[in-house]
Amino acid sequence: MQPRHSPITKETVFLVVDDLEPMRKVTAGQLHLMGINTILTASNGLQALQLLRSHKVDIILSDWNMPVMSGLELLQAVRTDPKLSHLPFIMITAETERIRIEEAIANGVTALLIKPYSGADLIMRVERALSAPPHVPPVTAAKVSTHLRASPNALDAAAPGNAKVAHPTILVIDDSPENLLLMSHLFKDEYRVRVGNSGSMALEICQSNNPPDLVLLDIMMPGIDGFEVARRMREHPVSQTIPVIFVTAMTDKAASLKGFELGAVDFVTKPIDPDVLKPRVRNFMRYVALRKQMQFAYDNALELARLHEDVEQMTRHDLKGPLAGVIGLAQKLAVDESMSRNQITQLRMIEDTSLQLLGMVNLSAELFKIETGRFTLDAQPVKVGDILHRIVDIARSTFAAKHIVVSLEADGLVGTGVASALGDAMLCYSLFQNLLQNACEASPEGGAVVVALRDETPLLITIENRGAVPAAIRERFFDKFATLGKPGGTGLGTYSARLLAQAQNGTVTLAVSDEQNKTTLAVTLPRAD
């Protein structure tokens, strides 16, 4: 068997971000044990961002909750910076709320590491992160949530047995050899048991690279007593979340209160009653198992999100070639003199529909750039009248079964080249196609949809249809996923339309008249002349 190649080298530069100095030192110490020589540290996201822009960094390890700039805000800043967006980003967190984890995944986190974690856990996540392909932004920032809703088990805590979790470890600390022997025998069949006879040994094991999952701790011991052990455990980032059960002969209320103040989860009195101790330990070990299963679930959710994104990227790539072929063939046949007028009309419809699909494929990546502030507009004159004419023709054919009359009013500018906006042709095409489709879908059967282009400054384009937008959705009309009563509606059409207009320094507004039972969408775009 050939030795496994590790992506970690002595030259790998790490950036450790945490507002707690002890945690930065512990993480740096773990990295030094891995042979890492260059470790930069920062106490908040803003300081980290300054280091990233002035130093070479290969991987980022960041806490979530920090003052000034949180770990999530740092992640967002990194992913929206073209020079930094490729960097692996490991988020170290105690967060378990589904919505927050979805948010981290949606913003492009490379790996999630749950506190408490061991040195072995850190090494595994770092190696995976460095071996992963460079970050590629998802199509939309919220799509991960949609994927996870479609596969609800991805982030739900795995049922026992679903995750291959290492055998949990109990640390028993007592200065009595008899008690150590008794408790180790009680649990040896269910758990991995480690023993120690002093407070100093307890701290050494709990703050090592392989801490236990639960500590059974005596209070009255020579040297460092159990109370002091618990206090020091809570001050150290590696041991601060390890559950502690005091097993003691002390039965007074003051001792119990002090223990709970120091973070103990339970008290068991001596002499030890196995029928009492075993179920209590078992209950807390279920909590430990749940935390470990959450780590498995996080990893699973990240892998699922990457898989969905890989599939979408491959789909977009695989669609472009055939669509380009269809467009080329339709264009070639349309100029063939043997074609009848009806055939040429049908070929132009094929060409327009294929162009529409190709535009949607290309647009998906642009939408994410717009959402995250990474889009740069290369403004060019756009013949808006020509675009409106084409999408109106397509809408007439698409919604022919509804007997909708789709008309275009354009102040006599269509085809003259006068009505040009300063923007992006592909974005304009998708903008108006989305809004017109929305109007046609909302229009009653036999209704009328009027598209108008007005020679104003800025250019004004309105789309009017019969039927008033329901009052319940008007305030949210342009919000993502806002839809009401539309079978199969995603709530993305008007949301993306507003983004596309704003990206071209334009606007989209909604006007509803209940008296006239009509809805009007007004788009403004800068003029090119």
N, C-alpha and C positions, 0 to 999 in steps of 0.2 A: 504493500500500500504506500502510495506517495504521500509525503507530508502535506498537510493542508496549508495553502498559501494565504497569509493574512494580508488584507489591504492596508493595515496599520504599519507605518514605518517610523523610524526615529525622526524623520523630517516632517511628518504630519503635524500641522499647526492647528491646535484646538483653541476655541474661544469658549470659556465657561462663564455663564451669566447667572448670577444669583445675588439677591440683596443681603443674604446672610453670609458673613465672612467665614464662619465655621464650615458651612456647606461648600463654599468655594474651595477651601483648603482640603476638605475631605475628597471632593471630586478630583482636584488636582493631584492629590496623593495617590488616588486610584489610577489615574492616568500615568503618573510617574512609574508605578509598578508595572504598567504595560510597556514601559520603555520609551514613553513620550518625553521629549526634551523641551519642546516649545509649547507653552501653555499661556495664553492671554486670559485675563479675568476682567469682568466688569460687574458693577453692582446694580445696574438697571439696563433696560433696553436702549435708552438713548446713548449711554456711555458705550454700550456694545456697538451701536451703529457707527459711532465716531471711530472706534477701533477698526471696524470692518472696512471703512473707507480710507484708512491710512496704513493698514497692515495686510499682509497676505494671510488668509485664513482658509483652512481646508474643511472644517466642520464646526458646527455650533451646537453647544449643549446649553439649554436655557431653562430656568425655572419659569413657571407660569405667572404666579402672583408676585409682582414687584412694584414699587413706587416709581413715579416719573413716567416710565413706559413699561408696560407688562410684556410678558413673553409672547403673548398672542399679537400684540401690536408690533413687536420686533419682527415676528414671523411675517406679518403682512408687509412691513417695510422692506424686508429682505426679498420677498417674492415679487415685489413691484419695482425693484431696482434691477435693471438689465445686467449690471455688472456683478450682482450678488445672487441673483435668483437661482443659480445652479447649485448653490451650496447645500450640502446635507444639513438638516435642522432636526435635532432631537429635543423634544419637549419633555422636561422632567416635571411630574405633577402628582398631586394627591387628588386631583379632580376626578370625579366619577359620574358627573351629570352627563347624560347622553347628548344633550344639545350642545354642550361646550366641547365635547370630544368631536362631534360632527363639525363644529366650527373650525377646530384645529385642522382636521383632515381636509376640509373644504379649502382652507387657506394654504395647503401644500406642505404640511408637516411631514418629515421623512419617517420619524419613529416617535412613539410615545413610551415613556418609562415611568412606571408607577412607584411612588415612594411607599414603604422603604424598598430599596433594591440592593442587591449584592454586587460585588465587583465583577462576578461572572455575568450577571445580567447586563451590566454596563458594557463589558467587552463585546457581548453578543450583539447588542443594539448598535454599537459603534461600527463593528465589522459589517453588519447588514447595511447600515446607512452609507458607508464608504463604498460598498460594492454595488449599491443601487444605481441605476442610470440617472443622469442629471435630471433635475426636476423639470417637468413639463407642465405648464398650467392647465387645469381642467377647463372644459368648454365654458362652464359657468360656475361661479363660486359656490352656488347653492346646490349644484347637481349631485354632490355626494349625498346630501340629505335625501334627495329623491331616490338615489340608488339604495340607500340603507333602508328607506321605507319599503322599497320593493323587495328587499331581502332582510326582514326584520330580525332574523337570528344573528346577523353579523355583529351587532353591538350589544345585544341582550346578554346578560350573564349566562355563560354556558351551563347547561345542566351538568351535574356531577358525572364525571367520566368522559365528557366531550373533550376537555382539554387535557393534554398530557402534562400534568403538574407534578413537579418533583415531590417526593415524600416529605411531608411537613416535619419540622424539627422543634422539639421542646427542649429548653434548657432548664435544668433543675439545679438550684443553688441552695445549699444547706450545709452547715458545718457539722452536722451529725451524719456519720457514715450509714447508720441504720435507716434514717429517713431517705438518704440518697438511694440506697438499695431498694427500699420499698417502692418509692415513686418510679424509679427506672423500670422495675418489674411490672408496675401497673400499666405502663404505656408502651412498653417495648414492642408489643404485637401490632399496635396501630400507628406508631410514629417513630421517627428517628429521635433517640433520646441522648442528649449530652448532659454531663454533670460537672459541677464545680463546687468547691467547699469554701469559697471566699468571695467577698464583694469585688475585689480587684479582678478575680478571674471572670466574674460575671460581666464586668465592664469591658474587659479585653475581648471576650467572645462576642458580646452584643455590638461592639463598635468595629468589628473586623469586616473583612470582605464577604464573609458568609455568616451573617447574623441569624439567630434562631427566629422562628415564627411566633413563639410564645415563651414567656419566662415564668417559672414557678419559683418564687423568691422568699426565702426566710428573712425575717426582720432582725432578730437578735443574733448577730455574728460578731466575732472579734474583728478589730480593724474597721473596715468600711461596712456599716450596717445596711440593712435592706432599704431603709428610707433614703440614705445617701446614694445608694446605687440607683434607685428610681429617679432621684433628682438629677443625677448626672446623665442618666439615659435620656431624659427629656430635654437636656441641653445640647445633645449631640444629634446632628441630622440623620445619621445612619440608624440610631436606636430610638429616636424620639417617638415613633409610631408603633413600636413593638408592644403588644399587650402584656401586662404584668399581673399575675395573680399572686397575692401575698399568702403564703402558707406559714402560719405562725401560732405560737402559744399565747400571744397577746390578744386579749378579748375585750379590753375596755373600749369605750366609744371614742375616746380621744385618739387612740391609735388608728382606728378605722377611718376617722375623718382626715387625719394627716395622710394616710395612705391614698385615699381617694383624691385629695388635693394634689398629690404628686403624680396622679394619672393612673393609679391602679384600677383594673377593671373588676376585681372581685377580691374577697377575703375568704380564706378557708382556715378554720381553726384546727390546731393539733389537740389531741392525737388525731392523725389522719384517718378519715372514714372513706374508704374507696368508693362506697356507694354515693357519696356526696361529691368527691373530687372528680371522679371520672366524667359524669355528665356535664359538669361545669366546664371542664377542659374541652370536652367534645363540642359544646356550644360555641366556644370561642374559636376553636379550630375550623368550624364551619365559616366563620367570618374571614379567617385567614384564607381558606380555600376560595371564598368568593373574590377576595382581592386578587388572588393569583389568576383566577378565571377571567377577571376583568382585563388583566394584562394580555391574556390570550385573545380575548374578544377585541381589544384595541388593535392588536397585530392583525387579526383576521379582517377587521373593518378596513384597515389601511390597505391590505392586500386586495380586498374586494374593490375598493375605490380605484386602485391602480389598474386592476384587471378591466374594469369598466372603461377607464380612460384609454387603455391600450386598444380595446376593441373599437372604441369610437374613432381613434386616430387611424387605425387600419381601415375602418369602414370609409372614412373620409378620403384616405389615400386611394383605396380601391375603386371608389366611385368616380374620381376625377377622370381617369383614363377613358372608361366607357362613355361617360357623358360628353367628353370632348369629341370622341368619335362620332356620337350621334349628332352633335351640333355640326361638325364638319360635313357629314354625309347629307344632312338636311339642307345646309347652305349650298352644297354642290348640286343637289337635285333641283333646288328652287330656281337655279339659273339655266337649267336644261330646257331648251326650246321645245322639246317634245311634251313638256308638262302642261296640262290644262290649267286654267285660272283657279279652278276649285282645288286641284292638286297642289298648286303653289301656295294657296291660302292654308291648306292643311299642313304643308311642310313648314310654313312660317310659324304656325302654332306649335309644331313639334320643336322647332328651333327655340322659340320663346320659352316654352315650358322647360326645356333642357337647360337653357341659360338661367332660368329661375332656380332650378335645382342646384346647378353649379354654384350660383351665387350664395345659396343657403349653406352649401358645404364650406365655401371659402369664408363666409361670414361668421361661422361659429367661433373661430379663433379670434376674429376681430372683436366680437362682443365681449369676450373675457378681457381683452386688453382695455376696452372702454370701461368696463366695470371696475377694473383695478387701477385706472388712471395711467395705463401704459401706452394708450393709443396716441399716435401722432398723426394728425391730419395733413395729408399732402393735397391741399385744395386745388382743384382744377375746374374750369368751366364745365357745367353739366347741363345738357339740354333736357330740362325737366319736362317740357311739353312732349318730347318724343317718348320719354319713359312713361308718362301718364297714358299716352295713346296706346302703348303696348300693353300695359297692365289692365287697362279698361277692356281691350279686346280679349285678353285672357279671362278676365272676370265674366264677361258675357258668355263665353263658352262654358266656363266652369259651373256657373250657376244658372244655366239655361233651364234646367229642370224646375227651378223655382219661379220661372217666368219673370225674373227681375229685369227692369229696364235700367241699364247702366249707361249713363251719358257723360260726355265731357264738354265742359264750357271753358274756353281758353282765351278770351279776348282777342281771337284771331291770331294767336302766336304759335300754335302748334305747327311744327315743321319749318318755321321761319328762321329758327336759330337765334331769335331775339331773347326768348325766355330762358336764360341760362343762370343757374345758381352757381355759387362758388362752394364746391364741396367734393364729394366722392360719388361717382356714378353707381358703384355697387351698393354703397350704403343707402343712396337715394332710392334705388330700385327696391331694396328690401323694406325700407321705411314705408313707401307708398303701397307696396304689395301687401304688407301686414295690415295697414289701416283699411285698405279697400276690402280685403278679405273679411276683416272684422265687421265692416259695415254691411257687406252682402250676407254674412251669416246672421247678423242681427235683424236684417230687413225681413218683413213678413212676405209670404208668397205673393207674387204679383206686385210687389212694391217697386219703388224707384230709388236709385242711388245716383246722386249727382256729384261728379268730381269737377271742381272749378279751379282754374289757374288765373290769378289776377296780377296784372302788370303794376305791381306796387313795389315800394322799397321798405323793408325787404320783400322778396317775392312771397305771395300768399297763395297757399293751396288749401282748399276746403273740400271735405268729403261729407256729404249730408245723406242721411237715410231716414226712412220712416221708422217710428218706434223710438220711445224714450228709454235711455239707459236706466235700469231700476235704481231707485233712490238709495238702496242698501249698498250699492257698489260704487256710487259716483265718486266719493272721496278717495276710494282705493283703486280707481279705474286704471291708473298707470303703475300700480304696484305689482311687484313680481308675484305670480301665482294667483292674482285676483281674477276670479271668474265666477259667474252665477248663472245657473240654469242652461248652460251650453254643453250638450253632450260631447264628451271628449275634449272639452276646453282645457288648455294648460295655463291660461293666464299669463302667457309670455309674449303674445303678439303686440299688445299696446305697450307693455313694459319695454320691450326691445325697440319699438318705434320711437319712444321718447329718448332712449339712450342714443339711437342713431341720429336723431335730430340735434340733440345737444352736442354730440361729437363733431357736428358740422357747424357749430355756433348758431343753431336754430332752436325753434321751440315747437311744442305740440300742446294744444289746449283743447279742453272739452267744453262744449256748450249744449245744454239740454233744455228743450221747451216742452213741458208737459201739456201746455195749452194746444200747441200745434202737433204734439206727438212726434217730435223729430229730434235727432241727435246730429250735431255738427262737430267734426274734428277739424281744427285749423292748424296748419303747419306754416311756419315762416322759415325762410332760408336766405342767407346773404346773396345779393345779386353779384354776378360776375362782371357786370359793366358799370 
